[in-house]
Amino acid sequence: MKILLIEDEKQLSKSILTYLKSEKYICDLAEDFKTAAEKLELYDYDCILLDLTLPDGNGLHLLKLLKEERKSDGVIIISAKNSLDDKISGLQLGADDYLAKPFHLSELGARISSVIRRKHFKGNNTILINDLEINVDNKSISFEKKTLDFTRKEYDILLYLSVNKNKIVSKNAIAEHIAEDNIDFFDNFDFLYAHIKNIKKKLTLAGAQDCIKSVYGMGYKIEAK
């Protein structure tokens, strides 16, 4: 799952990113309105953590941009502003939740999980893909009740394909999803091919169905019932 943190307070953003990465989330950071707007235009996110007070703009205007573009990214407002008007305005513009600073990182993590479950899994914390069970709370994948040993990137790829099951997902889209802010450093898809190869090998060795199909010249898809 991919998170965009829009926050200009450096110490806070560092703490949040460290925590989220320890929870196996892929994270991007935008420290101002301009950078945030650019990222929102280029990429889709599973959850956006939005500070309302930015050095060059109002976070509520970013919510308006999302609404105009009809994007379905989940949004949690994180702001020192705790007025009722700000909260109502944010929720009316499409935010899913509002968390006032200061807050405990564990509470933030719980709110993120809740938004992602509602957006992608209809409130459930697991997704079934043929004979695999993906648990989005503990970031694990199991087959016949046995947890499989996937790296974070492998988990992210398999989950991303699972969320888009029976749809062709381009190699570019997968690369952007797992590369965080480093996509410009990749001049080919060798890193992606290596991850896909490892995932397929691990599924086969575990006795699970290799449900990832290559679509020549386009990308990959998971074929699921």
HELIX and SHEET records of a PDB file:
HELIX    1   1 LYS A   10  SER A   22  1                                  13    
HELIX    2   2 PHE A   33  LEU A   42  1                                  10    
HELIX    3   3 GLY A   59  GLU A   68  1                                  10    
HELIX    4   4 LEU A   84  GLN A   92  1                                   9    
HELIX    5   5 LEU A  105  HIS A  120  1                                  16    
HELIX    6   6 ARG A  152  VAL A  163  1                                  12    
HELIX    7   7 LYS A  171  ILE A  178  1                                   8    
HELIX    8   8 GLU A  180  PHE A  185  5                                   6    
HELIX    9   9 ASP A  190  ALA A  206  1                                  17    
SHEET    1   A 5 ILE A  26  ALA A  30  0                                        
SHEET    2   A 5 LYS A   2  ILE A   6  1                                        
SHEET    3   A 5 CYS A  47  LEU A  50  1                                        
SHEET    4   A 5 GLY A  74  SER A  79  1                                        
SHEET    5   A 5 ASP A  97  ALA A 100  1                                        
SHEET    1   B 2 THR A  53  LEU A  54  0                                        
SHEET    2   B 2 GLY A  57  ASN A  58 -1                                        
SHEET    1   C 4 THR A 126  ILE A 129  0                                        
SHEET    2   C 4 LEU A 132  ASN A 135 -1                                        
SHEET    3   C 4 SER A 140  PHE A 143 -1                                        
SHEET    4   C 4 LYS A 146  THR A 147 -1                                        
SHEET    1   D 3 VAL A 169  SER A 170  0                                        
SHEET    2   D 3 GLY A 219  ILE A 222 -1                                        
SHEET    3   D 3 ILE A 212  VAL A 215 -1                                        
END                                                                             
